[in-house]
Amino acid sequence: MLARRNRIRYTREDWLVDIVVYIIVGVVFFITSYPFYYSLVISLNNAQDTARGGIYFWPRMWTFASYSSFFGDATWLFGLLVSVARTIVGTVITVMFTMMVSYGLSDRKLIFRKGYMGLIIFSMYFSGGLIPYYMLLRSIHLLDSFLVYVIPSALSAFFIFIALSFYDGIPGELRESGMLDGASDLVIFIRIILPISLPLVATIAIFSGVGQWNAWFDSAFFVKNKGLRTLGYLLMETINQANVPTNAQAALQSMAGSKVSPFSIRVTAMMISVIPILCIYPFLQRYFITGLTIGSVKG
């Protein structure tokens, strides 16, 4: 009886507001998701049939020729492999360096801590520019190598401040309990701090991984070897070429019996570059839940 009395009774105004809200949410969802869905439909449709127009919600002539042509082209395939490699290696290195540096800076007793923090803040507001940056990469022999993708991005001031704000919320008693047991700073970090830092690790990994996957600027200016071009750069290059097909694309088009076109190849590359992020993100989203340290210190 009490449960029935405590139920919320919806009035006509409440139902009207809910209906309006659902309609607005549905319209916004359609506007934001339809371009992605339309690109998927175009990538699965025959290129000649696509040129006729009139395709909106479903492929009219199903074909996987665009995907076959994409993976059959060595340029696109190598670009995909380079992007996957730089994303995995770059993300791991960024997370590792950010965690270690931030954990050290979170110690209030660290010698010259203010000086280190000042250098990090200074690097956020001031930059040497593209030409000095290029000369620096050349002096340390990073140009035209795979390391130019992962070494410069190994440490980010933005990630450091995110990690510092997270470490500030960890009770100091956790470190003190480890020190009383005779554990070193490295052991405390690995066995105590790192297990409760999964939300921080997931956040940095997502930001860093998406940035590495979509990056194309460094591949355009710091790499000349075509075998080291990333998928993002190749996609940007084909978009800038508009509807002018390259020799490789023209060859693919003739081999596939005109089932593919430069436009369908571009759309297919866009889909391949987006789908991995959409598949990985749901598995990391649950680690964004905060408050894992609640109950770690018992009174």
Protein Blocks (a to p, Z undefined) as FASTA:
>chain_A
ZZmmmpccddfklmmmmmmmmmmmmmmmmmmmmmmmmmmmmmmpcfklmmngoiakbcfb
gcfklmmmmmmpmklmmmmmmmmmmmmmmmmmmmmmmmmmmmmmmpmklghklmmmmmmm
mmmmpcebjklmmmmmmmnopghpfklmmmmmmpcfklmmmmmmmmmmpcfklmmmmmmn
opafklmmmmmmmmmmmmmmmmmmmmmmmmmmmpcklmmmmccblklpcfklmmmmmmmn
mmaccfklmmmmmmnoopacfklmmmmmmmmmmmmmmmmmmmmmmmmpghklgokacZZ
